[in-house]
Amino acid sequence: MLNITGPDGKVREYKEGVTFLEIAQDYAQKYSTPIAEAICDGAGIGLQREVPHDCTVGFIPTDS
């Protein structure tokens, strides 16, 4: 299991192999526009990529 700290500061557990897109779906309702990209430990990363390790995740919406 991966421990992912979300943009709200809460830690959630996800299965190995989860993509940033799958995690983004859990937070999409908090954004007024669709999420365009993920941020993993401060670095931008595509939504289709698998989460490589425990990390802090944020998201960039399309209106940014």
Sequence and secondary structure as in RCSB ss.txt:
>XXXX:A:sequence
MLNITGPDGKVREYKEGVTFLEIAQDYAQKYSTPIAEAICDGAGIGLQREVPHDCTVGFIPTDS
>XXXX:A:secstr
 EEEE TTS EEEE TT BHHHHHHHHGGGSSS EEEEEETTEEE TTSB  SSEEEEEEETT 
